[in-house]
């Protein structure tokens, strides 16, 4: 099974969200809401890299359900263009890298990542491992950035009762 198939399988039960806007990241502008609303009634399977480039700020406003529904598209598209930087994928790394103890996580982090299934967390982990030694999401911050996100994801997996490590892509 390739990465796309593993992602689709892990997120297969996620339905198109009714509400798109729910999270708030301090300091981000109202255009984030416009980006989030752009995704209304869009099937994640038909999103493109350009869609994520032009509407990537949506991840800062998505409800957990919207984030979980559209995330597979971002994971797949960014893996298929591994040297192309996507702001939304960078934001995902940023949200994960900043949390060592879940109790210290802010609302945006909790609403984005807590509640994923073990299978969903496993493909997110696989995605992070793929980018671990690439400059795409490490370049401006050094290699500790993705490593910090991996540590946070391991905490989430432990909290969710998940076992085992992820194989490389």
Backbone torsions as a table, in degrees:
resi	resn	phi	psi	omega
1	UNK	NA	130.2	179.3
2	UNK	-84.2	175.9	-175.5
3	UNK	-60.4	-44.8	179.5
4	UNK	-56.3	-45.7	-179.5
5	UNK	-65.5	-38.8	178.1
6	UNK	-65.1	-40.4	178.1
7	UNK	-64.9	-49.0	-179.0
8	UNK	-60.2	-39.7	178.7
9	UNK	-66.1	-45.1	-177.7
10	UNK	-64.3	-37.5	-175.6
11	UNK	-102.3	14.5	-173.7
12	UNK	-58.7	-30.2	-176.7
13	UNK	-84.8	-6.1	-179.5
14	UNK	-74.4	127.1	-179.9
15	UNK	-101.4	157.8	177.5
16	UNK	-57.6	129.8	-175.7
17	UNK	-74.5	149.0	175.2
18	UNK	-83.7	-46.2	178.6
19	UNK	-103.0	134.2	-178.8
20	UNK	-103.5	-34.7	-173.1
21	UNK	-102.5	128.0	179.1
22	UNK	-159.4	-31.2	-177.1
23	UNK	-93.9	157.6	177.2
24	UNK	-136.3	123.4	174.9
25	UNK	-105.7	116.2	-177.6
26	UNK	-54.2	139.9	176.5
27	UNK	91.1	-7.0	-179.6
28	UNK	-95.3	149.3	-171.1
29	UNK	-87.8	170.0	179.9
30	UNK	-61.9	-21.9	178.9
31	UNK	-61.6	-22.4	175.4
32	UNK	-59.9	-39.2	178.1
33	UNK	-66.3	-40.4	177.2
34	UNK	-61.9	-41.2	177.4
35	UNK	-62.0	-43.8	-179.7
36	UNK	-63.6	-44.1	-179.1
37	UNK	-66.2	-25.7	177.4
38	UNK	-58.7	-30.1	-177.4
39	UNK	-77.0	-7.1	-177.1
40	UNK	-53.5	128.2	177.2
41	UNK	60.4	21.4	177.2
42	UNK	-98.4	133.3	178.0
43	UNK	-78.6	125.4	-176.8
44	UNK	-59.5	-25.3	-177.9
45	UNK	-68.7	-17.1	-177.2
46	UNK	-109.8	8.2	177.9
47	UNK	-74.1	151.4	-179.6
48	UNK	-119.2	171.1	174.6
49	UNK	-60.5	-38.9	178.0
50	UNK	-63.1	-37.2	176.9
51	UNK	-59.2	-44.3	179.8
52	UNK	-69.9	-33.1	177.5
53	UNK	-66.0	-43.2	-175.5
54	UNK	-84.1	-16.4	-176.0
55	UNK	-134.2	26.1	-174.9
56	UNK	-66.6	-22.7	179.8
57	UNK	-69.0	-9.1	179.4
58	UNK	-56.6	-32.2	-176.8
59	UNK	-60.6	-21.9	179.8
60	UNK	-77.9	-16.0	-177.0
61	UNK	-117.3	-15.6	-176.8
62	UNK	-55.4	143.9	165.6
63	UNK	-67.1	167.0	177.3
64	UNK	-58.5	-42.1	-178.4
65	UNK	-63.1	-41.8	178.9
66	UNK	-67.5	-43.6	178.6
67	UNK	-58.9	-47.5	-178.5
68	UNK	-67.3	-32.2	179.7
69	UNK	-73.1	-43.6	-175.0
70	UNK	-87.8	-18.7	-178.4
71	UNK	-55.2	-42.2	179.7
72	UNK	-54.1	-39.3	178.2
73	UNK	-60.5	-45.4	-179.3
74	UNK	-65.4	-41.0	178.3
75	UNK	-60.3	-48.0	-176.9
76	UNK	-67.5	-48.1	-177.8
77	UNK	-62.4	-41.1	-178.6
78	UNK	-71.0	-32.6	175.6
79	UNK	-68.0	-37.4	-178.8
80	UNK	-73.0	-18.4	175.8
81	UNK	-129.8	67.1	-168.4
82	UNK	-64.1	-20.1	179.8
83	UNK	-98.1	1.1	179.0
84	UNK	-95.7	128.6	-178.7
85	UNK	-85.7	127.4	176.0
86	UNK	-114.7	124.8	-178.9
87	UNK	-56.3	-40.6	-178.8
88	UNK	-64.3	-40.1	177.9
89	UNK	-68.6	-39.4	176.9
90	UNK	-61.8	-40.8	178.1
91	UNK	-62.5	-38.3	178.4
92	UNK	-62.7	-44.5	176.8
93	UNK	-61.7	-42.9	-179.2
94	UNK	-61.6	-45.1	179.7
95	UNK	-62.2	-39.8	179.9
96	UNK	-74.0	-38.7	-173.7
97	UNK	-69.0	-22.0	-175.3
98	UNK	-85.9	-0.7	-175.3
99	UNK	-119.3	109.4	176.3
100	UNK	-93.8	-45.0	177.4
101	UNK	-110.3	124.5	-176.7
102	UNK	-56.1	-30.8	180.0
103	UNK	-63.8	-23.4	-179.0
104	UNK	-94.2	-0.6	-177.6
105	UNK	-70.9	145.8	175.0
106	UNK	-80.4	174.3	-177.7
107	UNK	-58.7	-42.8	-177.9
108	UNK	-61.2	-41.5	-180.0
109	UNK	-67.3	-47.7	-178.1
110	UNK	-62.7	-45.4	-176.8
111	UNK	-70.0	-21.4	-179.6
112	UNK	-85.4	-38.9	-168.0
113	UNK	-117.7	-23.9	179.8
114	UNK	-77.2	132.1	179.5
115	UNK	108.6	-1.0	174.8
116	UNK	-74.6	150.0	177.2
117	UNK	-74.5	165.8	177.3
118	UNK	-59.6	-38.9	179.7
119	UNK	-65.8	-41.2	178.2
120	UNK	-65.9	-44.9	177.8
121	UNK	-61.5	-35.2	-179.7
122	UNK	-64.5	-41.6	179.8
123	UNK	-74.4	-30.0	173.5
124	UNK	-65.8	-40.8	176.5
125	UNK	-61.9	-44.4	179.3
126	UNK	-60.1	-41.4	178.1
127	UNK	-61.4	-46.5	179.3
128	UNK	-63.4	-41.8	179.0
129	UNK	-60.9	-39.8	178.1
130	UNK	-58.8	-41.3	-177.2
131	UNK	-90.1	0.3	-175.4
132	UNK	-55.4	-44.4	-176.7
133	UNK	-107.4	12.1	177.1
134	UNK	-97.0	155.9	180.0
135	UNK	-80.9	-13.7	-172.6
136	UNK	-49.1	-50.0	-178.3
137	UNK	-115.4	10.2	176.6
138	UNK	-111.7	-23.1	-166.6
139	UNK	-48.0	-52.7	-175.0
140	UNK	-77.3	-14.9	-171.1
141	UNK	-122.7	-9.0	-175.5
142	UNK	91.3	167.4	-173.7
143	UNK	-70.7	-11.6	179.5
144	UNK	-71.3	-14.9	-176.1
145	UNK	-65.1	-55.2	179.4
146	UNK	-68.4	-34.3	176.7
147	UNK	-60.6	-39.7	176.5
148	UNK	-63.8	-40.1	177.4
149	UNK	-64.9	-38.5	177.5
150	UNK	-63.5	-41.7	178.1
151	UNK	-61.6	-43.3	178.4
152	UNK	-63.5	-40.8	179.4
153	UNK	-65.6	-36.8	175.4
154	UNK	-61.5	-38.0	176.6
155	UNK	-63.8	-43.8	178.0
156	UNK	-61.6	-42.7	178.9
157	UNK	-63.1	-42.3	178.7
158	UNK	-62.9	-44.5	-179.8
159	UNK	-63.0	-33.3	-179.4
160	UNK	-83.9	-4.6	179.5
161	UNK	80.8	21.5	179.4
162	UNK	-80.0	148.3	178.6
163	UNK	-125.4	156.3	174.9
164	UNK	85.4	156.5	177.2
165	UNK	-99.0	166.5	-176.9
166	UNK	-92.7	141.5	173.6
167	UNK	-79.3	153.4	177.6
168	UNK	-71.2	155.7	-178.9
169	UNK	-64.2	NA	NA
